[in-house]
Amino acid sequence: MITGTWNGKIGKQKAEVKIVQKGDSLTGTSYYYESSGSFRRYSIKGYFDKNTNEVIWWDDQLIEERTGKFSLGSLGKIPLLSSADFNCPGGGRMMLDGKAAEKENQSVTKGDLHLDKTETSTFNDEWNFIIENYTFGTNDPYLIDSVEAIAGTKIIEDPVIREERTIAPVIKKEEPVVQKQVKKQEPIETITKEEARPVPPVIAKPIEKKFTERTKVFIKEIPVSGDSIELRFYDNAEVDGDSISLFLNNKLVFEHIRLTAVAYTIKLSVQDLNESNELVMVAENLGSIPPNTSYMVAIVKDERYDARLASTEGSSAMIRLVKSN
């Protein structure tokens, strides 16, 4: 199973990744390290495709940093997005082999990754208990959510040695009690119904108006063929209530899609598509952490394409779907 501790290298960096499967999504933590006392640690999010055995995860939030006696430099400074195949060659060995790129700029590759599943961990943290007892009850989503919440708020810096100081006792002087005069309260002015002015309600712009007013930003071109293509949408950052609508060739086709760590999947018939098609993601809201970011995966026959889509109050992300021979 994919749940476990994985150790090896991501690019040129020594890495340990603790992956915990929760339904269709993944959570856990990643370490980029020189030693057990010199590392950068992130919380991670991702998903596992059981059909292709492909594992996708990304560094979500930097939650711990220790320099120890080494200088970390650029080690783990830039959060990564990793994509790997889950392989079991035999003899009880399990491996993740793939590639990594910068999370915010996936065109910048950071090299190959190779991780082996291990029984022991270099770093002792809150995920060890979940992993070690996963088949004995800690695979409960409620328990995983609880540990995820604890790990996500655990920001630890290097210890600072503080000088101890002796604080002299404070002698409190008693002040004489002064009788205060109570000011007579003035009558409160009231407003009659005739004088009250109604506040006009704030009317939200319909999604079609947002679509036409916002700039379309081209992200990627994807070749399509076969009978149908499958599109999967995830929240690319912290799940914070983002929701989107999709326009295909200037027509609203899907709306009120709430982005979470679990894929929202739609299928499009290739026969119904034009030779060239524009798929536009319009943010219905920006969640609690702007901008509205979506991670999209397109499955075309046996090929897989992914893209990071960002939408704001002034722009919408656009993917071009082009039929290939």
Beta strands, then each sheet from edge to edge (+ up, - down):
strand 1: 4-10
strand 2: 13-22
strand 3: 25-35
strand 4: 38-49
strand 5: 54-66
strand 6: 80-90
strand 7: 93-102
strand 8: 109-118
strand 9: 215-224
strand 10: 228-235
strand 11: 243-248
strand 12: 251-258
strand 13: 264-269
strand 14: 276-283
strand 15: 292-300
strand 16: 303-311
strand 17: 315-323
sheet 1: 1+ 2- 3+ 4- 5+ 6- 7+ 8- 1+
sheet 2: 9+ 17+ 14- 11+ 12-
sheet 3: 13+ 10- 15+ 16-
end
